[in-house]
Amino acid sequence: MYGFFFYLSWHYKYALGNLFSLTKEFIRFFFNFFSIGLFAKTLFLPMFSVKADPGKEVYIIDYIAIIISNLFLRVLGFIVRSCFIAIGVLSIVLVSILMTGILFVWVFMPFILFFDLYVLLKLITI
């Protein structure tokens, strides 16, 4: 009988706490894997930057081309970073939903096990 209470103590005390820690680690992993914080800080920076070479003669058309290309690269950087942020947030939401389901099953698993054993004993004794 001691083993049963030891199991319940482990199931609801230690394992449940570890399940919450695991959920927190998954969320932190996806936050860092998709660099959500960094991409949010640098969302409007250009992906690459085109600079004029001061050693050669630069015409006004070169400056216009640099401004247009930097604007295009800034929009491209915004789109790419936004996609990574969206995929990262979606991953975090999916992991949260999955871990909530696992938590729900984990809490009721002993009851399901005892119910299954009760039904099995009823079937055997019929």
LUMTORVO-791100 format. One line per field, with one value per residue: z negated, y, x of N, C-alpha, C in turn; chain; residue in three letters. Coordinates in Angstrom, 3 decimals, decimal comma. Last residue first. Layout:
<nodes>
nz <- c(Z:...)
ny <- c(Y:...)
nx <- c(X:...)
caz <- c(Z:...)
cay <- c(Y:...)
cax <- c(X:...)
cz <- c(Z:...)
cy <- c(Y:...)
cx <- c(X:...)
chain <- c(A:...)
res <- c(ala:...)
</nodes>
This chain:
<nodes>
nz <- c(15,096:14,322:16,468:16,412:13,937:14,458:16,425:14,916:13,128:14,893:15,828:13,425:12,981:15,271:14,822:12,493:13,435:15,456:14,969:15,320:17,948:19,492:18,937:19,947:22,659:23,185:22,670:24,653:26,924:26,420:26,421:29,014:30,409:29,508:30,482:33,236:33,576:32,975:35,146:37,344:36,801:36,952:39,646:40,883:40,052:41,371:44,048:44,063:43,318:45,414:47,524:46,719:46,911:49,600:50,643:49,518:50,773:53,436:53,254:52,458:54,628:56,692:55,790:55,907:58,688:59,596:58,817:58,663:57,439:57,991:55,248:52,527:51,236:52,427:50,691:49,679:48,813:46,516:45,829:44,594:42,548:39,725:38,466:36,468:34,340:32,228:33,288:33,538:30,794:29,951:31,648:32,670:32,845:30,519:28,406:28,431:28,238:25,570:24,010:24,409:23,258:20,599:19,813:20,000:18,012:15,752:15,789:15,382:12,847:11,410:11,962:10,707:7,947:7,399:8,709:8,787:6,193:4,825:6,129:5,343:2,590:2,505:3,514:1,666:-0,590:0,000)
ny <- c(-11,949:-11,391:-9,953:-7,611:-6,585:-6,163:-4,156:-2,097:-1,652:-0,845:1,542:2,978:3,205:4,782:7,077:7,933:8,421:10,518:13,124:14,490:13,807:15,056:17,728:17,769:17,348:19,729:21,539:20,816:21,681:24,440:25,085:24,369:26,276:28,674:28,334:28,293:30,894:32,303:31,398:32,348:35,120:35,539:34,831:36,846:39,146:38,796:39,016:41,627:43,267:42,707:43,852:46,531:46,901:46,463:48,712:50,714:50,113:50,645:53,395:54,374:53,535:55,007:57,592:57,473:57,176:59,555:61,266:59,464:59,315:58,076:56,218:56,129:55,653:53,761:53,508:50,428:48,604:46,034:43,663:44,137:47,074:47,082:46,567:44,657:44,274:43,397:41,060:39,538:39,139:37,691:35,426:33,309:30,716:29,819:31,315:30,352:27,616:27,540:28,573:26,496:24,358:25,279:25,217:22,460:21,561:22,613:21,133:18,612:18,854:18,941:16,342:14,826:15,576:15,347:13,347:11,162:10,913:10,325:7,987:6,331:6,279:4,959:2,469:1,667:1,151:-1,190)
nx <- c(-17,326:-14,785:-13,730:-15,186:-14,385:-11,676:-11,945:-13,103:-10,957:-8,945:-10,122:-10,137:-7,392:-6,692:-8,174:-6,912:-4,283:-4,854:-5,559:-3,153:-2,449:-4,413:-3,682:-1,061:-1,593:-2,997:-0,933:0,870:-0,591:-0,751:1,991:2,709:1,165:2,350:4,954:4,424:3,450:5,778:7,384:5,945:6,119:8,891:9,322:7,767:9,119:11,548:10,643:9,509:11,686:13,455:11,980:12,039:14,809:15,248:13,899:15,507:17,925:17,188:16,631:19,156:20,730:19,579:20,200:22,998:23,294:22,341:24,366:27,500:30,729:33,942:35,376:35,596:33,223:30,620:27,583:26,024:23,277:22,599:19,984:17,523:17,035:14,786:12,410:13,051:14,748:13,165:12,128:14,420:15,003:12,702:12,745:14,367:13,604:14,898:13,796:11,173:11,607:12,687:10,597:8,774:10,196:10,412:7,730:7,285:9,027:7,803:5,421:6,543:7,588:5,185:4,309:6,305:5,993:3,095:1,676:3,464:4,505:2,127:1,379:3,559:3,170:0,762:1,663:3,591:2,081:0,816)
caz <- c(15,685:13,380:16,142:17,581:14,160:13,438:16,745:16,048:12,628:14,100:16,755:14,089:12,037:15,036:16,024:12,468:12,420:15,807:14,862:14,058:16,834:19,471:18,631:18,533:21,921:23,347:21,878:23,268:26,759:26,543:25,240:27,886:30,593:29,246:29,046:32,581:33,858:32,103:33,766:37,208:36,863:35,708:38,574:41,086:39,644:39,909:43,585:44,422:42,529:44,045:47,530:46,829:45,627:48,646:50,989:49,189:49,309:53,049:53,671:51,628:53,277:56,754:55,945:54,633:57,780:59,930:58,135:59,300:57,259:58,252:56,665:53,319:51,273:52,238:51,788:49,365:49,942:46,764:46,158:44,568:43,839:40,302:39,578:37,465:35,626:32,066:32,937:34,756:31,668:29,323:31,651:32,368:33,905:31,802:28,796:28,437:29,488:26,710:24,090:24,828:24,659:21,405:19,800:20,829:19,400:16,129:15,931:16,610:13,966:11,405:12,409:12,155:8,678:6,823:8,590:9,961:7,309:4,436:6,226:6,756:3,121:2,070:4,171:3,046:-0,602:0,000)
cay <- c(-12,262:-12,103:-11,272:-8,487:-6,879:-7,146:-5,432:-2,680:-2,031:-2,065:0,442:2,670:2,450:3,469:6,284:7,605:7,387:9,191:12,112:14,645:13,406:13,590:17,237:18,035:16,354:18,427:21,614:20,564:20,279:23,640:25,361:23,662:24,848:28,423:28,474:27,128:29,752:32,463:31,174:30,901:34,455:35,827:34,074:35,425:38,939:38,768:37,800:40,451:43,267:42,356:42,425:45,840:47,125:45,520:47,363:50,654:50,014:49,274:52,457:54,623:53,035:53,543:57,199:57,681:56,125:58,351:61,350:60,351:58,870:59,165:56,471:56,234:57,040:53,695:54,114:51,683:48,968:47,461:43,985:42,805:46,384:47,287:47,524:44,383:44,689:44,619:42,133:39,958:39,851:38,954:36,333:34,648:31,601:29,175:31,534:31,792:28,150:27,029:29,313:27,856:24,316:25,100:26,493:23,392:21,153:23,056:22,593:18,866:18,704:20,096:17,476:14,743:15,764:16,340:14,672:11,519:11,215:11,471:9,169:6,631:6,834:6,356:3,191:1,939:2,277:0,000)
cax <- c(-18,651:-15,627:-13,150:-15,279:-15,802:-12,087:-11,302:-13,840:-12,276:-8,773:-9,847:-11,401:-8,211:-6,087:-8,439:-8,336:-4,533:-4,340:-6,610:-3,878:-1,588:-4,349:-5,028:-1,308:-0,802:-3,639:-2,157:1,245:-0,208:-1,969:1,169:3,319:0,918:0,928:4,739:5,031:2,579:4,612:7,784:6,166:4,815:8,180:9,969:7,454:7,729:11,519:11,322:8,708:10,451:13,824:12,292:10,748:14,142:15,828:13,446:14,087:17,838:17,559:15,583:17,972:21,023:19,557:18,792:22,327:23,765:21,571:23,079:26,532:29,348:33,021:35,094:36,813:33,700:32,068:28,328:26,716:24,130:22,707:21,373:18,125:17,151:16,114:12,390:12,015:15,330:13,957:11,197:13,737:15,940:13,092:11,600:14,909:13,132:15,172:15,184:11,409:11,059:13,430:11,862:8,435:9,781:11,620:8,453:6,513:9,234:9,155:5,374:5,788:8,516:6,091:3,509:6,140:7,242:3,991:1,075:2,668:5,392:2,938:0,518:3,307:4,414:0,803:0,572:3,978:2,998:0,000)
cz <- c(16,148:13,941:15,260:17,277:15,347:13,577:15,731:16,421:13,737:13,546:16,018:15,066:12,625:14,096:15,846:13,663:12,353:14,708:15,170:13,882:15,497:18,262:18,542:18,107:20,416:22,596:21,978:22,328:25,300:26,311:25,265:26,617:29,449:29,373:28,687:31,073:33,196:32,318:32,807:35,763:36,692:35,687:37,231:39,984:39,806:39,390:42,067:43,873:42,801:43,135:46,129:46,812:45,615:47,242:49,987:49,491:48,844:51,529:53,249:51,968:52,365:55,380:55,983:54,687:56,409:59,056:58,414:58,533:57,851:58,208:56,806:54,780:52,148:52,333:51,449:50,615:49,636:47,919:46,433:44,829:43,684:41,637:40,136:38,666:36,767:33,401:32,765:34,469:32,922:30,212:31,047:32,345:33,685:32,965:30,167:28,895:29,570:28,013:25,287:24,970:25,184:22,898:20,662:20,934:20,359:17,578:16,332:16,853:15,301:12,550:12,427:12,701:10,194:7,724:8,049:9,876:8,486:5,565:5,834:6,906:4,594:2,531:3,793:3,802:0,822:0,000)
cy <- c(-13,689:-12,431:-12,068:-9,877:-7,837:-7,525:-6,511:-4,029:-2,694:-2,564:-0,877:1,515:2,104:2,626:4,879:6,745:6,971:8,140:10,696:13,516:13,467:13,118:15,713:17,506:16,529:17,333:20,298:20,702:19,965:22,165:24,538:23,883:24,019:26,929:28,193:27,169:28,484:31,308:31,285:30,570:32,945:35,101:34,304:34,569:37,484:38,547:37,699:39,179:42,007:42,310:41,939:44,326:46,429:45,685:46,337:49,263:49,967:49,096:51,038:53,632:53,220:52,936:55,681:57,273:56,255:57,167:60,121:60,308:59,921:58,633:57,591:56,516:57,210:55,116:54,071:52,195:50,337:47,703:45,477:42,919:45,039:46,561:47,836:45,308:44,536:45,163:43,461:41,059:40,365:39,786:37,685:35,708:33,051:30,069:30,950:32,100:29,658:27,631:28,863:28,695:25,714:25,024:26,407:24,735:22,081:22,718:23,152:20,370:18,946:20,044:18,758:15,907:15,793:16,592:15,737:12,957:11,767:11,886:10,437:7,882:7,210:7,045:4,669:2,729:2,676:1,265)
cx <- c(-18,722:-17,009:-14,107:-14,768:-15,964:-13,544:-11,684:-13,251:-13,096:-10,106:-9,643:-11,227:-9,572:-6,940:-7,878:-8,720:-6,006:-4,542:-6,125:-4,895:-2,328:-3,541:-5,044:-2,674:-1,010:-2,914:-2,925:0,035:0,114:-1,662:-0,118:2,495:1,505:0,626:3,280:4,808:3,119:3,635:6,617:6,554:4,956:6,843:9,280:8,077:7,318:10,098:11,260:9,341:9,638:12,606:12,664:10,962:12,774:15,226:13,978:13,525:16,380:17,515:15,931:16,856:19,819:19,817:18,671:20,853:23,107:22,002:22,219:25,212:28,422:31,579:34,079:36,547:34,943:32,626:29,812:27,432:24,712:23,670:21,411:19,635:17,843:16,205:13,779:12,099:14,333:14,455:11,944:12,722:15,255:14,004:11,975:13,815:13,557:14,757:15,500:12,833:11,233:12,912:12,699:9,700:9,488:11,302:9,716:7,227:8,491:9,457:6,744:5,647:7,819:7,085:4,342:5,323:7,025:5,197:2,018:2,165:4,613:3,869:1,272:2,450:4,241:2,096:0,607:2,932:3,398:0,868)
chain <- c(A:A:A:A:A:A:A:A:A:A:A:A:A:A:A:A:A:A:A:A:A:A:A:A:A:A:A:A:A:A:A:A:A:A:A:A:A:A:A:A:A:A:A:A:A:A:A:A:A:A:A:A:A:A:A:A:A:A:A:A:A:A:A:A:A:A:A:A:A:A:A:A:A:A:A:A:A:A:A:A:A:A:A:A:A:A:A:A:A:A:A:A:A:A:A:A:A:A:A:A:A:A:A:A:A:A:A:A:A:A:A:A:A:A:A:A:A:A:A:A:A:A:A:A:A:A)
res <- c(ile:thr:ile:leu:lys:leu:leu:val:tyr:leu:asp:phe:phe:leu:ile:phe:pro:met:phe:val:trp:val:phe:leu:ile:gly:thr:met:leu:ile:ser:val:leu:val:ile:ser:leu:val:gly:ile:ala:ile:phe:cys:ser:arg:val:ile:phe:gly:leu:val:arg:leu:phe:leu:asn:ser:ile:ile:ile:ala:ile:tyr:asp:ile:ile:tyr:val:glu:lys:gly:pro:asp:ala:lys:val:ser:phe:met:pro:leu:phe:leu:thr:lys:ala:phe:leu:gly:ile:ser:phe:phe:asn:phe:phe:phe:arg:ile:phe:glu:lys:thr:leu:ser:phe:leu:asn:gly:leu:ala:tyr:lys:tyr:his:trp:ser:leu:tyr:phe:phe:phe:gly:tyr:met)
</nodes>
